[in-house]
Amino acid sequence: MGQYIVKAGTPKHTENPLGKSKVKFQFKVINNIHQIPCLESTELIETWNEEEKVLIKKVEPAAGSGKVEEEVKEKKEKKGKKGKKDKKEAEEVKETPKDEPQYEIKKISKTATYPLKFETQGHSMAPAVRQQFCQLEKDLTMSDRKFLDLKEAKNDLESYSYEFRNNLGEYGNYENYALKEVREPFIAQINEVVDWLYGAGENATLEEYTSRLDTFKQIGGPIKKRYVFYSMVGESIKLYEQKNT
């Protein structure tokens, strides 16, 4: 964004006797290397009418006009042979000046361009405007973050539910690391939450998702730790036996 002050221009033909001149303002804007629009030039364009003498073009004689001139010349010679009166007339004919150029008055439209000076104040926002945009950006970011947190919490609860329901079932990885009296009620809670997610829980709050996930982790966390521990111990014993045999 840029702020510019263009100095006023003065047209020179406003008092034209043929009518006031027409004036318009014209400017040119370009993008600089940083793709910021910048004012490059400003100018005042004035248009007015003036009366001007224009030479009337003489029409060239048509073909065959030479014979007419010869006939006129012969008549003048005959007149020259007559008395003084005729002689005087012949002299007057000789002294007749050649055709002078003729002019006509025409209205001509003219245009003049006057460059205008301008000052650049800067390519920055006012502090108050910049603060408003910063606050708007923060508000939008917080709104987006709330939406993303809600979706992430729902996905986490859904993933955790499917992981434990599959692994606590028959032949699952966690089956042997949870007591029956813990495993069966836990699977029932998981099934209930899965149904809830695709029903009433479709538009639940962030707190509801996180609360149910925390409850599941209190039960499922120890089960998963036992599975990881004994799986690692078994692998470690096999590696130890392979190296020492």
C-alpha positions as CSV (number, residue, x, y, z in Angstrom):
1,M,0.0,0.0,0.0
2,G,1.2,3.5,-0.8
3,Q,0.2,7.0,0.1
4,Y,0.8,9.8,-2.4
5,I,0.2,13.5,-2.6
6,V,-0.3,14.9,-6.1
7,K,0.2,18.6,-6.5
8,A,-2.5,20.5,-8.4
9,G,-2.0,21.5,-12.0
10,T,-3.2,24.7,-13.8
11,P,-4.8,24.5,-17.2
12,K,-3.8,27.3,-19.6
13,H,-6.8,27.6,-21.8
14,T,-9.8,27.9,-19.5
15,E,-10.6,31.4,-20.8
16,N,-10.7,30.3,-24.4
17,P,-13.1,32.6,-26.5
18,L,-14.5,29.5,-28.3
19,G,-15.5,27.8,-25.1
20,K,-13.9,26.4,-21.9
21,S,-11.3,23.7,-22.3
22,K,-11.8,20.1,-21.2
23,V,-9.3,18.8,-18.5
24,K,-8.7,15.2,-17.3
25,F,-6.3,13.6,-14.9
26,Q,-4.2,10.6,-15.9
27,F,-1.8,8.5,-13.9
28,K,0.3,5.4,-14.4
29,V,0.9,2.7,-11.7
30,I,3.5,-0.1,-12.0
31,N,4.6,-3.0,-9.8
32,N,8.2,-2.7,-8.4
33,I,10.6,-5.7,-7.9
34,H,8.8,-6.5,-4.6
35,Q,5.4,-6.6,-6.5
36,I,4.2,-3.5,-4.6
37,P,2.1,-1.1,-6.7
38,C,3.9,2.2,-7.1
39,L,2.8,5.5,-8.7
40,E,5.1,6.2,-11.7
41,S,3.7,9.3,-13.3
42,T,0.8,11.8,-13.2
43,E,-0.3,14.3,-15.7
44,L,-3.0,16.8,-16.6
45,I,-4.4,16.6,-20.2
46,E,-6.1,19.7,-21.6
47,T,-8.1,19.8,-24.8
48,W,-9.4,23.1,-26.4
49,N,-10.5,24.6,-29.8
50,E,-8.7,27.3,-31.7
51,E,-9.4,29.2,-34.9
52,E,-6.7,28.9,-37.5
53,K,-6.2,30.2,-41.0
54,V,-5.9,27.3,-43.4
55,L,-4.7,27.7,-47.0
56,I,-7.3,26.8,-49.6
57,K,-5.7,24.5,-52.1
58,K,-5.9,25.7,-55.7
59,V,-7.6,23.3,-58.1
60,E,-5.3,22.5,-61.0
61,P,-6.7,23.3,-64.5
62,A,-8.1,20.3,-66.3
63,A,-6.5,18.9,-69.4
64,G,-7.1,20.9,-72.6
65,S,-7.1,24.3,-70.8
66,G,-4.0,25.4,-72.8
67,K,-6.2,26.1,-75.8
68,V,-8.4,28.4,-73.8
69,E,-5.3,30.4,-72.7
70,E,-4.1,30.7,-76.2
71,E,-7.5,32.1,-77.3
72,V,-7.4,34.7,-74.5
73,K,-3.9,35.7,-75.5
74,E,-5.0,36.2,-79.1
75,K,-7.9,38.4,-78.1
76,K,-5.5,40.5,-75.9
77,E,-3.2,41.0,-78.9
78,K,-6.1,42.2,-81.1
79,K,-7.2,44.7,-78.5
80,G,-3.6,46.0,-78.2
81,K,-3.6,47.0,-81.9
82,K,-6.6,49.3,-81.4
83,G,-6.5,52.9,-80.2
84,K,-5.2,54.4,-77.0
85,K,-8.2,53.2,-75.2
86,D,-7.5,49.7,-76.3
87,K,-3.8,50.1,-75.5
88,K,-4.7,51.3,-72.0
89,E,-6.9,48.3,-71.5
90,A,-4.1,46.0,-72.7
91,E,-1.7,47.6,-70.2
92,E,-4.2,47.1,-67.4
93,V,-4.5,43.5,-68.3
94,K,-0.7,43.1,-68.2
95,E,-0.5,44.8,-64.9
96,T,-3.1,42.7,-63.3
97,P,-1.4,40.8,-60.4
98,K,-1.3,37.0,-60.2
99,D,-3.8,35.1,-58.1
100,E,-3.1,35.7,-54.4
101,P,-3.3,32.7,-52.0
102,Q,-6.7,32.4,-50.3
103,Y,-7.4,31.3,-46.7
104,E,-10.3,30.1,-44.7
105,I,-10.9,30.0,-40.9
106,K,-11.3,26.6,-39.4
107,K,-11.8,25.3,-35.8
108,I,-8.9,23.0,-34.8
109,S,-8.9,20.8,-31.7
110,K,-5.6,21.0,-29.8
111,T,-4.2,19.0,-26.8
112,A,-1.5,19.7,-24.3
113,T,-0.1,17.5,-21.5
114,Y,1.3,19.0,-18.2
115,P,3.3,16.6,-16.0
116,L,2.3,16.9,-12.3
117,K,4.7,16.5,-9.4
118,F,3.8,14.1,-6.6
119,E,5.3,13.1,-3.2
120,T,5.5,9.5,-1.8
121,Q,4.6,9.2,1.9
122,G,5.4,5.5,2.3
123,H,4.3,1.9,1.5
124,S,3.2,0.9,5.0
125,M,-0.1,0.7,6.9
126,A,-1.1,3.1,9.6
127,P,-0.2,1.7,13.0
128,A,-3.9,1.4,14.0
129,V,-4.8,-0.4,10.8
130,R,-1.8,-2.8,11.2
131,Q,-2.8,-3.6,14.8
132,Q,-6.4,-4.4,13.6
133,F,-5.1,-6.8,11.0
134,C,-2.7,-8.5,13.5
135,Q,-5.6,-9.0,16.0
136,L,-7.7,-10.4,13.2
137,E,-4.9,-12.8,12.2
138,K,-4.6,-14.0,15.9
139,D,-8.4,-14.5,16.2
140,L,-8.5,-16.5,12.9
141,T,-5.5,-18.6,14.0
142,M,-7.1,-19.4,17.4
143,S,-10.4,-20.3,15.6
144,D,-8.5,-22.7,13.3
145,R,-6.6,-24.2,16.1
146,K,-9.8,-25.0,18.1
147,F,-11.2,-26.7,15.0
148,L,-8.1,-28.7,14.4
149,D,-7.8,-29.7,18.1
150,L,-11.4,-30.9,18.0
151,K,-10.7,-33.1,15.0
152,E,-7.5,-34.4,16.3
153,A,-9.1,-35.3,19.7
154,K,-11.9,-37.2,17.9
155,N,-9.4,-39.1,15.7
156,D,-7.2,-40.0,18.7
157,L,-10.2,-41.4,20.6
158,E,-11.3,-43.3,17.5
159,S,-7.8,-44.8,16.8
160,Y,-7.3,-45.7,20.5
161,S,-10.7,-47.5,20.6
162,Y,-10.0,-49.5,17.5
163,E,-6.5,-50.4,18.6
164,F,-7.6,-51.9,21.9
165,R,-10.7,-53.5,20.6
166,N,-8.7,-55.4,18.0
167,N,-5.8,-56.3,20.3
168,L,-7.9,-57.2,23.4
169,G,-10.1,-59.6,21.3
170,E,-9.5,-63.3,20.8
171,Y,-5.9,-63.9,19.4
172,G,-5.2,-60.2,19.9
173,N,-1.7,-59.0,21.0
174,Y,-3.0,-57.6,24.3
175,E,-5.3,-60.5,25.2
176,N,-2.9,-62.3,27.5
177,Y,-1.8,-59.1,29.3
178,A,-5.1,-58.1,30.8
179,L,-7.3,-60.0,33.3
180,K,-10.6,-61.2,32.1
181,E,-12.5,-59.1,34.6
182,V,-10.7,-56.1,33.3
183,R,-10.7,-57.0,29.6
184,E,-14.4,-57.7,29.0
185,P,-15.8,-54.6,30.7
186,F,-13.1,-52.5,28.9
187,I,-14.2,-54.0,25.5
188,A,-17.8,-53.2,26.3
189,Q,-16.9,-49.6,27.0
190,I,-14.9,-49.3,23.8
191,N,-17.9,-50.7,21.7
192,E,-20.1,-48.1,23.4
193,V,-17.8,-45.2,22.6
194,V,-17.4,-46.4,19.0
195,D,-21.1,-46.3,18.5
196,W,-21.3,-42.9,20.3
197,L,-18.7,-41.5,17.9
198,Y,-20.8,-42.2,14.9
199,G,-24.0,-41.0,16.6
200,A,-24.4,-38.5,19.3
201,G,-20.7,-37.9,19.6
202,E,-20.4,-36.8,15.9
203,N,-20.6,-33.1,17.1
204,A,-19.3,-33.5,20.6
205,T,-17.1,-30.9,22.4
206,L,-13.3,-31.1,22.8
207,E,-13.7,-31.8,26.5
208,E,-15.9,-34.8,25.9
209,Y,-13.4,-36.4,23.5
210,T,-10.4,-35.8,25.7
211,S,-12.3,-37.0,28.9
212,R,-13.2,-40.3,27.3
213,L,-9.7,-40.8,25.9
214,D,-8.1,-40.1,29.3
215,T,-10.4,-42.7,30.9
216,F,-9.4,-45.3,28.3
217,K,-5.7,-44.6,28.8
218,Q,-6.0,-45.2,32.6
219,I,-7.1,-48.7,31.7
220,G,-5.3,-49.4,28.5
221,G,-2.0,-47.8,29.4
222,P,-0.8,-50.5,31.9
223,I,-2.0,-53.3,29.5
224,K,0.1,-51.9,26.6
225,K,3.1,-51.4,28.8
226,R,3.0,-55.0,29.9
227,Y,2.8,-56.1,26.3
228,V,5.7,-54.0,25.2
229,F,7.8,-55.0,28.2
230,Y,7.4,-58.7,27.8
231,S,7.7,-58.5,24.0
232,M,11.1,-56.8,24.4
233,V,12.2,-59.2,27.2
234,G,11.4,-62.2,25.0
235,E,13.4,-60.7,22.1
236,S,16.3,-59.8,24.3
237,I,16.5,-63.3,25.8
238,K,16.5,-64.8,22.2
239,L,19.3,-62.5,21.2
240,Y,21.3,-63.4,24.3
241,E,20.9,-67.1,23.8
242,Q,21.9,-66.8,20.1
243,K,25.1,-65.0,21.0
244,N,26.0,-67.5,23.8
245,T,25.4,-70.7,21.9
